[in-house]
């Protein structure tokens, strides 16, 4: 008996990455392939890139795919950091046709939900009960929410209003980069965002993910919040691992 494997593809605003995953250990089973997201990032263009990644590994089984969109029954209902043509696209059907799969062999997951699923199963949220919120700081702010380990899908806490603006515009990691802020300058923005969120929710734990979590020691200690916050363990691989795990469980 070999290790149980799945295949995950994580679609982001700047890059699309994927590879086989050891879905028992929650780790990549091969070196991931990353291709820049086509511009414009239309459904057809993105589907071509996903097909290229899957073909590179000669993968024949089910595929889990994330999108930075609210996903219901395989259909994208919003589009954040990807082309607006995704709205109301039946993504599950699109990828099934492009990858030559039956519809049920494609599992679509919101990108932040996929990262959260991986983190709750294999990472910082493993065996945690109560209310856990996973926040991914990147181009925008993604969120996933779990109650006693069960996903509450499609939360969009990156879009709550902070100081009259969309939270993403104030506190995403991209804002830090674009404004060339130090961690000391950026951290109060993140604190203000989380304290706004805490007016509506009383989480038992917040897990901070996204690329910037690799430097968590530089900014997490600077945050002033009511809720304990820990860094994500799976870093940027969480979306791939979560997507692959969802597909493997579905299969």
Secondary structure as GFF3:
##gff-version 3
##sequence-region A 1 251
A	DSSP	beta_strand	5	11	.	.	.	ID=ss1
A	DSSP	beta_strand	15	22	.	.	.	ID=ss2
A	DSSP	beta_strand	27	28	.	.	.	ID=ss3
A	DSSP	beta_strand	33	36	.	.	.	ID=ss4
A	DSSP	alpha_helix	43	56	.	.	.	ID=ss5
A	DSSP	beta_strand	63	67	.	.	.	ID=ss6
A	DSSP	beta_strand	71	72	.	.	.	ID=ss7
A	DSSP	beta_strand	75	76	.	.	.	ID=ss8
A	DSSP	three_ten_helix	84	86	.	.	.	ID=ss9
A	DSSP	alpha_helix	91	99	.	.	.	ID=ss10
A	DSSP	three_ten_helix	103	105	.	.	.	ID=ss11
A	DSSP	beta_strand	106	110	.	.	.	ID=ss12
A	DSSP	alpha_helix	111	122	.	.	.	ID=ss13
A	DSSP	beta_strand	131	137	.	.	.	ID=ss14
A	DSSP	beta_strand	141	147	.	.	.	ID=ss15
A	DSSP	beta_strand	150	152	.	.	.	ID=ss16
A	DSSP	three_ten_helix	157	159	.	.	.	ID=ss17
A	DSSP	beta_strand	161	162	.	.	.	ID=ss18
A	DSSP	beta_strand	165	166	.	.	.	ID=ss19
A	DSSP	alpha_helix	167	171	.	.	.	ID=ss20
A	DSSP	alpha_helix	173	178	.	.	.	ID=ss21
A	DSSP	alpha_helix	183	197	.	.	.	ID=ss22
A	DSSP	beta_strand	205	209	.	.	.	ID=ss23
A	DSSP	three_ten_helix	211	215	.	.	.	ID=ss24
A	DSSP	alpha_helix	216	219	.	.	.	ID=ss25
A	DSSP	three_ten_helix	220	222	.	.	.	ID=ss26
A	DSSP	beta_strand	229	231	.	.	.	ID=ss27
A	DSSP	three_ten_helix	235	237	.	.	.	ID=ss28
A	DSSP	alpha_helix	238	250	.	.	.	ID=ss29
###
